[in-house]
Amino acid sequence: MDINSYISSGILELYVAGQLSEKENKDVYDLMLKHPEILQEVLQIEAALIKLSNSLAPDRPIDYELIKNHLTNTNSKVVTLNKTSKWITYSGWAAAVIVGAGLFWTLNQKQQLETDITTINTEKEFLEIQIEESRDKLAETKNLLNVIRDRNIIKVPLEGQAAFPNAYATVYWDESNDQVYLDLQGLPEPPEGKVYQVWSLLLDPLTPTSLGTIDDFLQDDNKIFKLENANKSQAFGITLEPAGGSVSPTLEQLYTLGALASN
C-alpha cells in the first residue's frame, strides 16, 4: 500500500468531517491502527480545523463610540432622555455586545476543549493498543527464542544461488509438531507481482513440495515466518514466483538452497 498516495487522496479529510460511510470509517480506523503515519495525519487535520475555527472568531476591538454614534444619528424619532437614562442605554448596549462576544468565545473554547479531549482519548486508545501489540510481540519473540534454542530443532542454513548470490536464509524445523520457522532477513524485497515460495525437497530423485508462499514479506519487519511441514524433508529451497505461487519451482529464480547436515 502506498501510504503517501492514500494520505493525499483526500479520504482522511472526509473522515474527520464525518462524510464517510460506516464501512469507510472502519477501513480508515483500521489503517490508523496499522500505520502511525495515517494516525498522525488525521490528528494534524483535526488540529488544522480547530485553528481555522479559532481564526473565525472576532478579534477586532469593540468600538463603543461607533455604537453610540450610530444610536444617536438614527433617523427614527428621538426621545429626549436625561443624562442618567442615556448612560444606562449606552452601557446596556455595551454590556449586550460584551456578553455576546463573551458567549461566542466561551462556546468556541468549549468546542475546542471537547475536541482536545476527543483527540487525547483517541491518542490514549491507540497508545493502549500499541502497548498491547508490544506485549503480544514480546511474547511471540520469547516463544520464537525458545523454539530456535531447543536442542532438538533442526537448523538448516540456506545459501545464495545464481539468481541472487548474496541472498541467505535459515530454516528451523521442529519435526515434533511439523513446524518450520524461516528467518528471511537475508532476502531482498521481491519485485511487485512476485512472492517468495518455500519448498521442501527430497534429493533422490529430486522431488519438490511447496510449503507455501510468503505473502506478507514486505509488512513483516522481523522477516520471521512460520509454515507447516509434514514432509520427510532432506533439503529446503526458496524461489521467486508470480503472486499466488507456482505448481513447481522456477529453478532460474532459485534464491537460496540448503540441505540437512545429516544428509
ChimeraX commands (.cxc) that place a marker at each C-alpha (Angstrom):
marker #1 position 0.00,0.00,0.00 radius 0.5
marker #1 position 1.29,3.48,-0.94 radius 0.5
marker #1 position 0.78,5.45,2.30 radius 0.5
marker #1 position 1.60,8.83,0.74 radius 0.5
marker #1 position -0.90,8.36,-2.09 radius 0.5
marker #1 position -3.58,7.30,0.39 radius 0.5
marker #1 position -2.97,10.37,2.57 radius 0.5
marker #1 position -3.07,12.74,-0.42 radius 0.5
marker #1 position -6.30,11.16,-1.75 radius 0.5
marker #1 position -8.48,13.37,0.49 radius 0.5
marker #1 position -10.25,10.49,2.24 radius 0.5
marker #1 position -8.79,11.46,5.64 radius 0.5
marker #1 position -10.32,14.94,5.38 radius 0.5
marker #1 position -13.70,13.32,4.66 radius 0.5
marker #1 position -13.16,11.01,7.65 radius 0.5
marker #1 position -12.54,13.95,10.02 radius 0.5
marker #1 position -15.54,15.80,8.54 radius 0.5
marker #1 position -17.78,12.77,9.15 radius 0.5
marker #1 position -18.69,12.37,5.47 radius 0.5
marker #1 position -17.77,8.69,5.04 radius 0.5
marker #1 position -19.97,5.62,5.30 radius 0.5
marker #1 position -19.76,3.32,8.31 radius 0.5
marker #1 position -17.67,0.80,6.36 radius 0.5
marker #1 position -15.34,3.52,5.04 radius 0.5
marker #1 position -14.93,4.89,8.58 radius 0.5
marker #1 position -13.98,1.41,9.81 radius 0.5
marker #1 position -11.48,0.99,6.96 radius 0.5
marker #1 position -9.80,4.31,7.85 radius 0.5
marker #1 position -9.83,3.41,11.55 radius 0.5
marker #1 position -8.16,0.03,10.86 radius 0.5
marker #1 position -5.48,1.72,8.75 radius 0.5
marker #1 position -4.85,4.26,11.55 radius 0.5
marker #1 position -4.17,1.33,13.88 radius 0.5
marker #1 position -1.77,-0.22,11.42 radius 0.5
marker #1 position 0.03,2.87,10.09 radius 0.5
marker #1 position 1.18,5.61,12.55 radius 0.5
marker #1 position 1.66,7.99,9.59 radius 0.5
marker #1 position -2.08,7.90,8.85 radius 0.5
marker #1 position -2.96,8.46,12.53 radius 0.5
marker #1 position -0.59,11.45,12.66 radius 0.5
marker #1 position -2.16,12.92,9.52 radius 0.5
marker #1 position -5.68,12.62,10.99 radius 0.5
marker #1 position -4.57,14.38,14.18 radius 0.5
marker #1 position -2.97,17.16,12.11 radius 0.5
marker #1 position -6.17,17.61,10.09 radius 0.5
marker #1 position -8.18,17.89,13.31 radius 0.5
marker #1 position -5.70,20.45,14.69 radius 0.5
marker #1 position -5.91,22.48,11.46 radius 0.5
marker #1 position -9.72,22.57,11.67 radius 0.5
marker #1 position -9.54,23.78,15.27 radius 0.5
marker #1 position -7.09,26.51,14.26 radius 0.5
marker #1 position -9.37,27.56,11.39 radius 0.5
marker #1 position -12.34,27.70,13.74 radius 0.5
marker #1 position -10.41,29.94,16.11 radius 0.5
marker #1 position -9.41,32.25,13.27 radius 0.5
marker #1 position -13.08,32.91,12.52 radius 0.5
marker #1 position -13.69,34.32,15.99 radius 0.5
marker #1 position -13.96,38.17,16.09 radius 0.5
marker #1 position -10.61,39.70,17.00 radius 0.5
marker #1 position -11.35,43.38,16.33 radius 0.5
marker #1 position -11.79,45.55,19.43 radius 0.5
marker #1 position -15.36,46.67,20.11 radius 0.5
marker #1 position -15.81,50.35,19.13 radius 0.5
marker #1 position -18.28,51.58,21.71 radius 0.5
marker #1 position -18.08,55.18,20.37 radius 0.5
marker #1 position -19.17,53.94,16.95 radius 0.5
marker #1 position -22.09,52.14,18.54 radius 0.5
marker #1 position -23.08,55.31,20.40 radius 0.5
marker #1 position -22.86,57.47,17.25 radius 0.5
marker #1 position -24.98,55.01,15.33 radius 0.5
marker #1 position -27.61,55.12,18.03 radius 0.5
marker #1 position -27.68,58.93,18.28 radius 0.5
marker #1 position -27.64,59.55,14.48 radius 0.5
marker #1 position -30.59,57.29,13.65 radius 0.5
marker #1 position -33.45,58.75,11.58 radius 0.5
marker #1 position -36.04,57.33,13.93 radius 0.5
marker #1 position -37.96,59.60,16.26 radius 0.5
marker #1 position -35.67,60.82,19.00 radius 0.5
marker #1 position -36.89,60.70,22.56 radius 0.5
marker #1 position -35.20,63.14,24.89 radius 0.5
marker #1 position -33.63,61.38,27.83 radius 0.5
marker #1 position -31.79,62.74,30.78 radius 0.5
marker #1 position -28.08,62.04,31.17 radius 0.5
marker #1 position -28.65,59.16,33.52 radius 0.5
marker #1 position -31.03,57.43,31.05 radius 0.5
marker #1 position -28.57,57.91,28.16 radius 0.5
marker #1 position -25.74,56.44,30.19 radius 0.5
marker #1 position -27.90,53.44,31.10 radius 0.5
marker #1 position -28.87,52.98,27.43 radius 0.5
marker #1 position -25.29,53.13,26.19 radius 0.5
marker #1 position -23.96,50.90,28.92 radius 0.5
marker #1 position -26.81,48.45,28.27 radius 0.5
marker #1 position -25.84,48.18,24.59 radius 0.5
marker #1 position -22.18,47.84,25.51 radius 0.5
marker #1 position -22.99,45.15,28.03 radius 0.5
marker #1 position -25.03,43.27,25.44 radius 0.5
marker #1 position -22.13,43.39,22.98 radius 0.5
marker #1 position -19.68,42.27,25.66 radius 0.5
marker #1 position -21.96,39.43,26.77 radius 0.5
marker #1 position -22.48,38.33,23.16 radius 0.5
marker #1 position -18.76,38.34,22.40 radius 0.5
marker #1 position -18.04,36.56,25.68 radius 0.5
marker #1 position -20.69,33.94,24.96 radius 0.5
marker #1 position -19.21,33.29,21.49 radius 0.5
marker #1 position -15.71,32.99,22.97 radius 0.5
marker #1 position -16.98,30.65,25.70 radius 0.5
marker #1 position -18.75,28.39,23.19 radius 0.5
marker #1 position -15.69,28.39,20.96 radius 0.5
marker #1 position -13.43,27.48,23.89 radius 0.5
marker #1 position -15.87,24.75,24.95 radius 0.5
marker #1 position -15.83,23.27,21.43 radius 0.5
marker #1 position -12.04,23.38,21.32 radius 0.5
marker #1 position -11.82,21.75,24.75 radius 0.5
marker #1 position -14.16,18.97,23.66 radius 0.5
marker #1 position -12.09,18.46,20.51 radius 0.5
marker #1 position -8.89,18.37,22.57 radius 0.5
marker #1 position -10.43,15.80,24.91 radius 0.5
marker #1 position -11.51,13.67,21.93 radius 0.5
marker #1 position -8.00,13.88,20.46 radius 0.5
marker #1 position -6.42,12.93,23.79 radius 0.5
marker #1 position -8.81,10.00,24.20 radius 0.5
marker #1 position -8.03,8.84,20.65 radius 0.5
marker #1 position -4.30,9.04,21.29 radius 0.5
marker #1 position -4.78,7.20,24.61 radius 0.5
marker #1 position -6.76,4.45,22.87 radius 0.5
marker #1 position -4.09,3.99,20.22 radius 0.5
marker #1 position -1.36,4.01,22.86 radius 0.5
marker #1 position -3.16,1.23,24.75 radius 0.5
marker #1 position -3.48,-0.75,21.52 radius 0.5
marker #1 position 0.22,-0.25,20.76 radius 0.5
marker #1 position 1.14,-1.38,24.28 radius 0.5
marker #1 position -0.99,-4.50,23.89 radius 0.5
marker #1 position 0.56,-5.21,20.49 radius 0.5
marker #1 position 4.03,-4.75,22.00 radius 0.5
marker #1 position 3.19,-7.27,24.71 radius 0.5
marker #1 position 1.97,-9.76,22.11 radius 0.5
marker #1 position 5.13,-9.26,20.03 radius 0.5
marker #1 position 7.31,-9.69,23.13 radius 0.5
marker #1 position 5.54,-12.95,23.99 radius 0.5
marker #1 position 5.91,-14.10,20.38 radius 0.5
marker #1 position 9.61,-13.22,20.40 radius 0.5
marker #1 position 10.20,-15.14,23.63 radius 0.5
marker #1 position 8.39,-18.14,22.17 radius 0.5
marker #1 position 10.50,-17.94,19.00 radius 0.5
marker #1 position 13.73,-17.77,21.01 radius 0.5
marker #1 position 12.66,-20.85,22.97 radius 0.5
marker #1 position 12.00,-22.67,19.69 radius 0.5
marker #1 position 15.30,-21.88,17.96 radius 0.5
marker #1 position 17.28,-22.61,21.15 radius 0.5
marker #1 position 15.68,-26.03,21.56 radius 0.5
marker #1 position 18.41,-28.67,21.12 radius 0.5
marker #1 position 16.01,-30.85,19.12 radius 0.5
marker #1 position 15.37,-28.18,16.50 radius 0.5
marker #1 position 16.96,-28.88,13.10 radius 0.5
marker #1 position 18.78,-25.81,11.83 radius 0.5
marker #1 position 19.32,-25.62,8.06 radius 0.5
marker #1 position 21.31,-22.67,6.62 radius 0.5
marker #1 position 20.27,-21.76,3.08 radius 0.5
marker #1 position 22.96,-20.25,0.85 radius 0.5
marker #1 position 22.52,-17.82,-2.04 radius 0.5
marker #1 position 22.28,-19.27,-5.55 radius 0.5
marker #1 position 22.91,-17.97,-9.08 radius 0.5
marker #1 position 19.71,-15.84,-9.16 radius 0.5
marker #1 position 20.96,-13.82,-6.17 radius 0.5
marker #1 position 24.35,-14.96,-4.78 radius 0.5
marker #1 position 24.24,-12.58,-1.80 radius 0.5
marker #1 position 20.95,-13.99,-0.51 radius 0.5
marker #1 position 20.79,-16.16,2.59 radius 0.5
marker #1 position 18.17,-17.58,4.93 radius 0.5
marker #1 position 17.81,-20.04,7.81 radius 0.5
marker #1 position 15.25,-22.78,8.38 radius 0.5
marker #1 position 14.42,-24.01,11.91 radius 0.5
marker #1 position 12.50,-27.26,11.62 radius 0.5
marker #1 position 10.62,-28.73,14.59 radius 0.5
marker #1 position 9.80,-32.28,13.49 radius 0.5
marker #1 position 7.83,-32.94,16.67 radius 0.5
marker #1 position 4.99,-30.63,15.62 radius 0.5
marker #1 position 5.66,-30.23,11.87 radius 0.5
marker #1 position 6.53,-26.55,12.20 radius 0.5
marker #1 position 9.10,-24.68,10.13 radius 0.5
marker #1 position 10.37,-21.25,11.20 radius 0.5
marker #1 position 12.04,-19.18,8.50 radius 0.5
marker #1 position 14.48,-16.35,9.07 radius 0.5
marker #1 position 14.39,-14.48,5.74 radius 0.5
marker #1 position 16.26,-11.32,6.75 radius 0.5
marker #1 position 18.87,-12.08,4.07 radius 0.5
marker #1 position 16.45,-11.93,1.16 radius 0.5
marker #1 position 15.87,-8.72,-0.88 radius 0.5
marker #1 position 12.41,-7.24,-1.24 radius 0.5
marker #1 position 10.54,-9.08,-4.02 radius 0.5
marker #1 position 9.50,-7.02,-7.05 radius 0.5
marker #1 position 5.85,-6.06,-7.48 radius 0.5
marker #1 position 3.73,-9.03,-8.53 radius 0.5
marker #1 position 6.25,-11.57,-7.18 radius 0.5
marker #1 position 6.40,-13.60,-3.95 radius 0.5
marker #1 position 8.86,-15.97,-2.31 radius 0.5
marker #1 position 7.81,-19.62,-2.28 radius 0.5
marker #1 position 9.32,-22.17,0.11 radius 0.5
marker #1 position 9.98,-25.76,-0.96 radius 0.5
marker #1 position 10.63,-28.99,0.92 radius 0.5
marker #1 position 12.94,-31.23,-1.13 radius 0.5
marker #1 position 13.71,-34.91,-1.41 radius 0.5
marker #1 position 17.04,-35.32,-3.20 radius 0.5
marker #1 position 16.93,-38.77,-4.83 radius 0.5
marker #1 position 15.05,-38.39,-7.02 radius 0.5
marker #1 position 14.68,-34.59,-6.72 radius 0.5
marker #1 position 11.09,-34.05,-5.54 radius 0.5
marker #1 position 9.94,-30.56,-4.52 radius 0.5
marker #1 position 6.86,-29.99,-2.34 radius 0.5
marker #1 position 5.55,-26.46,-1.79 radius 0.5
marker #1 position 5.25,-25.30,1.81 radius 0.5
marker #1 position 3.54,-22.08,0.76 radius 0.5
marker #1 position 4.25,-18.51,-0.28 radius 0.5
marker #1 position 5.43,-15.59,1.88 radius 0.5
marker #1 position 2.71,-13.08,1.02 radius 0.5
marker #1 position 3.38,-10.58,3.83 radius 0.5
marker #1 position 7.15,-10.31,3.36 radius 0.5
marker #1 position 7.07,-6.51,2.99 radius 0.5
marker #1 position 4.82,-5.96,6.00 radius 0.5
marker #1 position 6.83,-8.07,8.47 radius 0.5
marker #1 position 9.72,-6.06,9.93 radius 0.5
marker #1 position 11.39,-9.04,11.61 radius 0.5
marker #1 position 11.22,-11.24,8.48 radius 0.5
marker #1 position 10.43,-14.28,10.65 radius 0.5
marker #1 position 7.74,-16.59,9.27 radius 0.5
marker #1 position 6.15,-19.89,10.29 radius 0.5
marker #1 position 4.91,-22.63,7.93 radius 0.5
marker #1 position 3.64,-26.18,8.23 radius 0.5
marker #1 position 5.92,-29.01,7.09 radius 0.5
marker #1 position 4.81,-32.60,7.49 radius 0.5
marker #1 position 7.18,-33.83,4.76 radius 0.5
marker #1 position 10.24,-36.05,5.10 radius 0.5
marker #1 position 12.47,-33.19,4.04 radius 0.5
marker #1 position 16.11,-33.60,3.07 radius 0.5
marker #1 position 16.62,-30.00,1.94 radius 0.5
marker #1 position 14.83,-26.66,1.62 radius 0.5
marker #1 position 14.82,-24.10,-1.16 radius 0.5
marker #1 position 13.29,-20.67,-1.77 radius 0.5
marker #1 position 12.34,-19.40,-5.22 radius 0.5
marker #1 position 10.83,-16.17,-6.54 radius 0.5
marker #1 position 7.46,-16.90,-8.16 radius 0.5
marker #1 position 4.48,-14.97,-9.57 radius 0.5
marker #1 position 1.92,-13.83,-6.98 radius 0.5
marker #1 position -0.14,-16.83,-5.89 radius 0.5
marker #1 position 2.76,-19.25,-6.24 radius 0.5
marker #1 position 3.67,-21.96,-8.74 radius 0.5
marker #1 position 2.98,-25.67,-9.01 radius 0.5
marker #1 position 6.69,-26.40,-9.40 radius 0.5
marker #1 position 9.74,-24.26,-8.57 radius 0.5
marker #1 position 11.20,-21.90,-11.16 radius 0.5
marker #1 position 14.83,-23.01,-10.95 radius 0.5
marker #1 position 16.08,-19.91,-12.77 radius 0.5
marker #1 position 14.68,-17.93,-9.81 radius 0.5
marker #1 position 16.14,-20.16,-7.07 radius 0.5
marker #1 position 17.38,-17.68,-4.45 radius 0.5
marker #1 position 18.53,-19.94,-1.60 radius 0.5
marker #1 position 19.12,-23.66,-1.08 radius 0.5
marker #1 position 20.32,-25.79,1.82 radius 0.5
marker #1 position 20.41,-29.47,2.82 radius 0.5
marker #1 position 20.14,-31.08,6.25 radius 0.5
marker #1 position 23.55,-31.73,7.77 radius 0.5
marker #1 position 22.79,-35.42,8.35 radius 0.5
marker #1 position 22.22,-35.89,4.63 radius 0.5
marker link #1:1,2 radius 0.2
marker link #1:2,3 radius 0.2
marker link #1:3,4 radius 0.2
marker link #1:4,5 radius 0.2
marker link #1:5,6 radius 0.2
marker link #1:6,7 radius 0.2
marker link #1:7,8 radius 0.2
marker link #1:8,9 radius 0.2
marker link #1:9,10 radius 0.2
marker link #1:10,11 radius 0.2
marker link #1:11,12 radius 0.2
marker link #1:12,13 radius 0.2
marker link #1:13,14 radius 0.2
marker link #1:14,15 radius 0.2
marker link #1:15,16 radius 0.2
marker link #1:16,17 radius 0.2
marker link #1:17,18 radius 0.2
marker link #1:18,19 radius 0.2
marker link #1:19,20 radius 0.2
marker link #1:20,21 radius 0.2
marker link #1:21,22 radius 0.2
marker link #1:22,23 radius 0.2
marker link #1:23,24 radius 0.2
marker link #1:24,25 radius 0.2
marker link #1:25,26 radius 0.2
marker link #1:26,27 radius 0.2
marker link #1:27,28 radius 0.2
marker link #1:28,29 radius 0.2
marker link #1:29,30 radius 0.2
marker link #1:30,31 radius 0.2
marker link #1:31,32 radius 0.2
marker link #1:32,33 radius 0.2
marker link #1:33,34 radius 0.2
marker link #1:34,35 radius 0.2
marker link #1:35,36 radius 0.2
marker link #1:36,37 radius 0.2
marker link #1:37,38 radius 0.2
marker link #1:38,39 radius 0.2
marker link #1:39,40 radius 0.2
marker link #1:40,41 radius 0.2
marker link #1:41,42 radius 0.2
marker link #1:42,43 radius 0.2
marker link #1:43,44 radius 0.2
marker link #1:44,45 radius 0.2
marker link #1:45,46 radius 0.2
marker link #1:46,47 radius 0.2
marker link #1:47,48 radius 0.2
marker link #1:48,49 radius 0.2
marker link #1:49,50 radius 0.2
marker link #1:50,51 radius 0.2
marker link #1:51,52 radius 0.2
marker link #1:52,53 radius 0.2
marker link #1:53,54 radius 0.2
marker link #1:54,55 radius 0.2
marker link #1:55,56 radius 0.2
marker link #1:56,57 radius 0.2
marker link #1:57,58 radius 0.2
marker link #1:58,59 radius 0.2
marker link #1:59,60 radius 0.2
marker link #1:60,61 radius 0.2
marker link #1:61,62 radius 0.2
marker link #1:62,63 radius 0.2
marker link #1:63,64 radius 0.2
marker link #1:64,65 radius 0.2
marker link #1:65,66 radius 0.2
marker link #1:66,67 radius 0.2
marker link #1:67,68 radius 0.2
marker link #1:68,69 radius 0.2
marker link #1:69,70 radius 0.2
marker link #1:70,71 radius 0.2
marker link #1:71,72 radius 0.2
marker link #1:72,73 radius 0.2
marker link #1:73,74 radius 0.2
marker link #1:74,75 radius 0.2
marker link #1:75,76 radius 0.2
marker link #1:76,77 radius 0.2
marker link #1:77,78 radius 0.2
marker link #1:78,79 radius 0.2
marker link #1:79,80 radius 0.2
marker link #1:80,81 radius 0.2
marker link #1:81,82 radius 0.2
marker link #1:82,83 radius 0.2
marker link #1:83,84 radius 0.2
marker link #1:84,85 radius 0.2
marker link #1:85,86 radius 0.2
marker link #1:86,87 radius 0.2
marker link #1:87,88 radius 0.2
marker link #1:88,89 radius 0.2
marker link #1:89,90 radius 0.2
marker link #1:90,91 radius 0.2
marker link #1:91,92 radius 0.2
marker link #1:92,93 radius 0.2
marker link #1:93,94 radius 0.2
marker link #1:94,95 radius 0.2
marker link #1:95,96 radius 0.2
marker link #1:96,97 radius 0.2
marker link #1:97,98 radius 0.2
marker link #1:98,99 radius 0.2
marker link #1:99,100 radius 0.2
marker link #1:100,101 radius 0.2
marker link #1:101,102 radius 0.2
marker link #1:102,103 radius 0.2
marker link #1:103,104 radius 0.2
marker link #1:104,105 radius 0.2
marker link #1:105,106 radius 0.2
marker link #1:106,107 radius 0.2
marker link #1:107,108 radius 0.2
marker link #1:108,109 radius 0.2
marker link #1:109,110 radius 0.2
marker link #1:110,111 radius 0.2
marker link #1:111,112 radius 0.2
marker link #1:112,113 radius 0.2
marker link #1:113,114 radius 0.2
marker link #1:114,115 radius 0.2
marker link #1:115,116 radius 0.2
marker link #1:116,117 radius 0.2
marker link #1:117,118 radius 0.2
marker link #1:118,119 radius 0.2
marker link #1:119,120 radius 0.2
marker link #1:120,121 radius 0.2
marker link #1:121,122 radius 0.2
marker link #1:122,123 radius 0.2
marker link #1:123,124 radius 0.2
marker link #1:124,125 radius 0.2
marker link #1:125,126 radius 0.2
marker link #1:126,127 radius 0.2
marker link #1:127,128 radius 0.2
marker link #1:128,129 radius 0.2
marker link #1:129,130 radius 0.2
marker link #1:130,131 radius 0.2
marker link #1:131,132 radius 0.2
marker link #1:132,133 radius 0.2
marker link #1:133,134 radius 0.2
marker link #1:134,135 radius 0.2
marker link #1:135,136 radius 0.2
marker link #1:136,137 radius 0.2
marker link #1:137,138 radius 0.2
marker link #1:138,139 radius 0.2
marker link #1:139,140 radius 0.2
marker link #1:140,141 radius 0.2
marker link #1:141,142 radius 0.2
marker link #1:142,143 radius 0.2
marker link #1:143,144 radius 0.2
marker link #1:144,145 radius 0.2
marker link #1:145,146 radius 0.2
marker link #1:146,147 radius 0.2
marker link #1:147,148 radius 0.2
marker link #1:148,149 radius 0.2
marker link #1:149,150 radius 0.2
marker link #1:150,151 radius 0.2
marker link #1:151,152 radius 0.2
marker link #1:152,153 radius 0.2
marker link #1:153,154 radius 0.2
marker link #1:154,155 radius 0.2
marker link #1:155,156 radius 0.2
marker link #1:156,157 radius 0.2
marker link #1:157,158 radius 0.2
marker link #1:158,159 radius 0.2
marker link #1:159,160 radius 0.2
marker link #1:160,161 radius 0.2
marker link #1:161,162 radius 0.2
marker link #1:162,163 radius 0.2
marker link #1:163,164 radius 0.2
marker link #1:164,165 radius 0.2
marker link #1:165,166 radius 0.2
marker link #1:166,167 radius 0.2
marker link #1:167,168 radius 0.2
marker link #1:168,169 radius 0.2
marker link #1:169,170 radius 0.2
marker link #1:170,171 radius 0.2
marker link #1:171,172 radius 0.2
marker link #1:172,173 radius 0.2
marker link #1:173,174 radius 0.2
marker link #1:174,175 radius 0.2
marker link #1:175,176 radius 0.2
marker link #1:176,177 radius 0.2
marker link #1:177,178 radius 0.2
marker link #1:178,179 radius 0.2
marker link #1:179,180 radius 0.2
marker link #1:180,181 radius 0.2
marker link #1:181,182 radius 0.2
marker link #1:182,183 radius 0.2
marker link #1:183,184 radius 0.2
marker link #1:184,185 radius 0.2
marker link #1:185,186 radius 0.2
marker link #1:186,187 radius 0.2
marker link #1:187,188 radius 0.2
marker link #1:188,189 radius 0.2
marker link #1:189,190 radius 0.2
marker link #1:190,191 radius 0.2
marker link #1:191,192 radius 0.2
marker link #1:192,193 radius 0.2
marker link #1:193,194 radius 0.2
marker link #1:194,195 radius 0.2
marker link #1:195,196 radius 0.2
marker link #1:196,197 radius 0.2
marker link #1:197,198 radius 0.2
marker link #1:198,199 radius 0.2
marker link #1:199,200 radius 0.2
marker link #1:200,201 radius 0.2
marker link #1:201,202 radius 0.2
marker link #1:202,203 radius 0.2
marker link #1:203,204 radius 0.2
marker link #1:204,205 radius 0.2
marker link #1:205,206 radius 0.2
marker link #1:206,207 radius 0.2
marker link #1:207,208 radius 0.2
marker link #1:208,209 radius 0.2
marker link #1:209,210 radius 0.2
marker link #1:210,211 radius 0.2
marker link #1:211,212 radius 0.2
marker link #1:212,213 radius 0.2
marker link #1:213,214 radius 0.2
marker link #1:214,215 radius 0.2
marker link #1:215,216 radius 0.2
marker link #1:216,217 radius 0.2
marker link #1:217,218 radius 0.2
marker link #1:218,219 radius 0.2
marker link #1:219,220 radius 0.2
marker link #1:220,221 radius 0.2
marker link #1:221,222 radius 0.2
marker link #1:222,223 radius 0.2
marker link #1:223,224 radius 0.2
marker link #1:224,225 radius 0.2
marker link #1:225,226 radius 0.2
marker link #1:226,227 radius 0.2
marker link #1:227,228 radius 0.2
marker link #1:228,229 radius 0.2
marker link #1:229,230 radius 0.2
marker link #1:230,231 radius 0.2
marker link #1:231,232 radius 0.2
marker link #1:232,233 radius 0.2
marker link #1:233,234 radius 0.2
marker link #1:234,235 radius 0.2
marker link #1:235,236 radius 0.2
marker link #1:236,237 radius 0.2
marker link #1:237,238 radius 0.2
marker link #1:238,239 radius 0.2
marker link #1:239,240 radius 0.2
marker link #1:240,241 radius 0.2
marker link #1:241,242 radius 0.2
marker link #1:242,243 radius 0.2
marker link #1:243,244 radius 0.2
marker link #1:244,245 radius 0.2
marker link #1:245,246 radius 0.2
marker link #1:246,247 radius 0.2
marker link #1:247,248 radius 0.2
marker link #1:248,249 radius 0.2
marker link #1:249,250 radius 0.2
marker link #1:250,251 radius 0.2
marker link #1:251,252 radius 0.2
marker link #1:252,253 radius 0.2
marker link #1:253,254 radius 0.2
marker link #1:254,255 radius 0.2
marker link #1:255,256 radius 0.2
marker link #1:256,257 radius 0.2
marker link #1:257,258 radius 0.2
marker link #1:258,259 radius 0.2
marker link #1:259,260 radius 0.2
marker link #1:260,261 radius 0.2
marker link #1:261,262 radius 0.2
marker link #1:262,263 radius 0.2
view
